[in-house]
Amino acid sequence: MFCLFFLTQFLCFAICTFFNKKKDTKTHITRIILFIFSLVFAFSGRCSDVYSRNDFPKGFVFGSAVSAFQWEGAVDDDGRIPSIWDTYVHSSDGPTEDIACDGYHKYKEDVRLMYNMRLDAFRLFISWPRLIPSGRGPVNPKGLRFYKNFIDELIRYGIEPHVTLYHNDLPQALEDEYGGWIDQTIINDFTAFADVCFREFGSKVKSWWTINEPNMLAWGGYDLGVSPPMHCSPQFGIGNCSKGNSSTEPYIALR
């Protein structure tokens, strides 16, 4: 659009200059000078839709990201148990993420695609119900091995791993036990989960993200009720407001 604008200005100016009926020499000289400046300005730079890595500051990181629930699939494989998102998508006749992109089985193919795209970094997400299926207690060794293999594969291709600890897939067991993010018990359980992640992956992962879009966790899950755990008040919510309080719970969840 930048180039198109100036090319249009250039053409209009050219027409006005060469087809103007005035014969005043001074006027023509002025217009010719302006014409030259317009020509130089229009063609001196590249169009704004043509970029390369050189247009970005040194150290700028090109990367991509994904949530485990949207990418991994394998919802019943190797010890994983349901999350609140599994419960949510299976509560209707709509699509599920039981297979998703099948990243759990095809992560090596995906890393090669990232490498071919020349990504510098990739932000993955450690699925709580895959790593610690019950929300607390023993670590699932197969889930642990998957994330270690995935991180190693990224590093092998020169892609820096970034990790998100939570992307709204609370183990359903914790939601059933005490209500998840609106109960202070979640603080201890999430801290224990984070400690496992730091201990097991911290030697190879230097960039950590705590909670993905916490505002959406509160707004969608506890105000409008359009995402799990679907809490809301009838006068505010959009979803099925059978439980919750839109006036208080969003703030409690983010405390």
C-alpha positions in Angstrom: 0.0 0.0 0.0 2.9 2.4 0.7 4.4 1.9 -2.7 1.0 2.0 -4.4 0.2 5.4 -2.8 3.4 7.0 -4.0 3.2 5.5 -7.4 -0.3 7.0 -7.7 1.0 10.4 -6.6 3.9 10.1 -9.0 1.5 9.4 -12.0 -0.8 12.2 -11.1 2.0 14.6 -10.7 3.5 13.5 -14.1 0.2 14.1 -15.8 -0.2 17.5 -14.2 3.4 18.5 -15.1 3.5 17.5 -18.7 0.0 18.3 -19.8 -0.5 21.6 -18.0 -1.2 24.3 -20.6 0.7 27.0 -18.7 3.9 28.0 -20.4 5.5 29.9 -17.4 9.1 28.7 -17.3 9.5 29.2 -13.5 6.4 27.2 -12.8 7.7 24.4 -15.1 11.1 24.3 -13.4 9.5 24.1 -10.0 7.2 21.3 -11.1 10.1 19.4 -12.7 12.1 19.6 -9.4 9.1 18.3 -7.4 8.6 15.6 -10.0 12.2 14.4 -9.6 11.8 14.3 -5.8 8.5 12.4 -6.1 10.2 9.9 -8.4 13.2 9.4 -6.0 10.9 9.1 -3.0 8.6 6.6 -4.6 11.4 4.2 -5.7 14.1 4.8 -3.1 12.9 2.2 -0.7 11.2 -1.2 -0.7 7.5 -1.7 -0.5 6.2 -2.1 3.1 5.1 -5.6 2.5 8.6 -6.9 1.7 10.5 -7.7 4.8 13.5 -9.9 5.8 15.1 -10.7 9.1 17.4 -7.7 8.6 14.5 -5.4 9.2 14.3 -6.5 12.8 16.6 -5.6 15.7 19.5 -7.8 16.5 18.4 -10.5 18.9 14.8 -10.5 17.8 13.4 -14.0 18.2 11.1 -15.5 15.6 9.0 -18.2 17.0 5.6 -19.8 17.4 3.5 -21.4 20.2 0.9 -23.9 20.8 -1.3 -25.2 23.7 -1.0 -28.9 24.6 -4.7 -29.5 24.4 -5.0 -28.1 20.9 -1.9 -29.9 19.6 -1.0 -33.1 21.5 -4.2 -35.2 21.2 -3.6 -38.7 22.7 -6.0 -37.8 25.5 -6.1 -41.3 26.9 -2.5 -42.4 26.1 0.2 -43.3 28.6 -1.5 -42.3 31.8 -3.0 -39.0 31.0 -6.4 -38.4 32.6 -9.1 -35.8 31.6 -8.7 -32.1 32.1 -11.5 -29.5 32.5 -11.2 -28.9 28.7 -11.9 -32.6 28.0 -15.0 -32.4 30.1 -16.0 -29.2 28.4 -15.7 -30.5 24.8 -17.4 -33.8 25.6 -20.4 -32.1 27.2 -21.8 -31.4 23.7 -22.0 -33.0 20.3 -19.3 -30.7 18.9 -15.7 -31.5 17.9 -13.2 -32.8 20.5 -9.5 -32.6 20.7 -9.0 -36.3 21.3 -6.7 -36.5 18.3 -6.1 -32.8 17.6 -2.8 -32.4 15.6 -1.5 -35.7 17.1 1.6 -33.9 18.3 2.1 -36.5 21.0 3.0 -39.0 18.3 4.2 -36.6 15.5 6.4 -34.1 17.4 9.5 -35.0 15.5 7.8 -34.2 12.2 6.6 -30.9 13.6 10.0 -29.9 14.8 11.4 -30.5 11.3 8.7 -28.2 9.9 9.7 -25.6 12.5 13.3 -26.0 11.4 12.4 -25.6 7.8 10.5 -22.4 8.7 13.7 -21.1 10.3 12.0 -20.6 13.7 14.4 -19.4 16.5 12.1 -20.5 19.3 9.0 -22.5 20.1 6.8 -22.1 23.2 5.3 -25.4 24.2 3.0 -26.1 27.1 3.4 -28.7 29.8 0.0 -30.4 30.2 -0.6 -30.7 33.9 -2.9 -33.8 33.6 -0.3 -35.6 31.5 2.7 -34.8 33.8 0.9 -35.2 37.1 -2.5 -36.9 36.1 -4.2 -36.5 39.5 -3.1 -32.9 39.9 -0.8 -33.8 42.8 1.2 -36.8 43.8 3.4 -39.0 41.6 4.8 -37.8 38.3 3.7 -39.8 35.2 7.0 -41.2 33.9 5.7 -41.5 30.3 4.5 -38.0 30.3 7.8 -36.8 31.7 9.7 -38.7 29.0 7.6 -37.2 26.2 8.3 -33.6 27.3 12.0 -34.3 27.7 12.2 -35.9 24.3 10.3 -33.0 22.8 12.6 -30.4 24.4 15.7 -32.4 23.3 14.4 -32.5 19.7 13.9 -28.8 19.6 17.4 -28.2 20.9 18.8 -30.7 18.4 17.5 -28.5 15.6 18.7 -25.3 17.2 15.2 -24.2 18.3 15.1 -22.6 21.8 12.4 -24.1 24.0 10.1 -21.8 25.9 7.6 -23.3 28.3 4.1 -22.3 29.5 3.0 -23.9 32.7 -0.7 -23.5 32.5 -3.1 -23.0 29.5 -6.4 -23.7 31.1 -6.2 -27.5 31.3 -6.6 -28.0 35.0 -6.9 -31.7 35.9 -10.5 -32.5 36.3 -9.7 -34.3 39.5 -8.8 -31.0 41.2 -11.9 -29.3 39.8 -14.1 -32.0 41.3 -12.3 -32.0 44.6 -12.3 -28.4 45.6 -13.4 -26.2 42.6 -10.0 -25.4 41.0 -8.9 -21.8 40.8 -11.5 -20.4 43.1 -10.1 -22.3 46.1 -6.8 -21.4 47.8 -5.8 -25.1 47.7 -4.8 -24.5 44.1 -1.9 -22.4 45.2 -0.1 -25.4 46.8 -0.9 -27.8 44.0 0.1 -25.4 41.3 3.3 -24.6 43.1 4.2 -28.3 43.4 3.5 -28.8 39.7 5.7 -25.8 38.8 8.5 -27.2 41.0 8.4 -30.5 39.2 8.7 -28.6 35.8 11.5 -26.4 37.0 13.4 -29.4 38.4 12.9 -31.7 35.5 13.3 -29.2 32.6 15.0 -26.2 34.1 18.5 -27.2 32.9 17.4 -26.9 29.3 14.6 -24.3 29.5 15.5 -20.8 30.3 12.3 -18.9 29.4 9.2 -19.7 31.4 5.6 -18.4 31.1 3.4 -18.9 34.1 -0.3 -18.7 33.0 -1.4 -18.1 29.5 -3.9 -15.2 29.2 -5.0 -15.2 32.9 -7.6 -12.6 31.9 -9.3 -15.1 29.6 -9.2 -17.7 32.3 -11.2 -15.4 34.6 -13.5 -13.9 31.9 -14.3 -17.0 29.9 -14.4 -19.5 32.8 -15.9 -17.5 35.7 -17.7 -14.6 34.2 -19.3 -15.5 30.8 -19.1 -19.2 31.3 -18.0 -19.8 27.7 -14.9 -21.9 28.6 -14.2 -24.4 31.3 -15.2 -24.7 34.1 -18.3 -22.8 32.8 -19.1 -20.7 35.9 -21.3 -17.7 35.5 -24.4 -15.8 36.8 -27.5 -15.9 34.6 -27.6 -12.1 34.2 -24.0 -11.9 33.0 -23.2 -15.2 31.5 -23.5 -16.5 27.9 -23.0 -20.2 28.6 -25.0 -22.5 30.8 -25.0 -20.6 34.1 -25.9 -23.5 36.4 -23.2 -22.6 38.9 -20.9 -19.7 39.7 -21.0 -16.0 40.5 -19.9 -13.6 37.8 -19.6 -10.8 40.3 -17.0 -12.4 42.6 -15.4 -15.6 41.1 -13.4 -13.9 38.3 -11.6 -11.8 40.9 -11.1 -14.8 43.2 -9.6 -16.8 40.4 -7.0 -14.0 39.7 -6.2 -13.2 43.3 
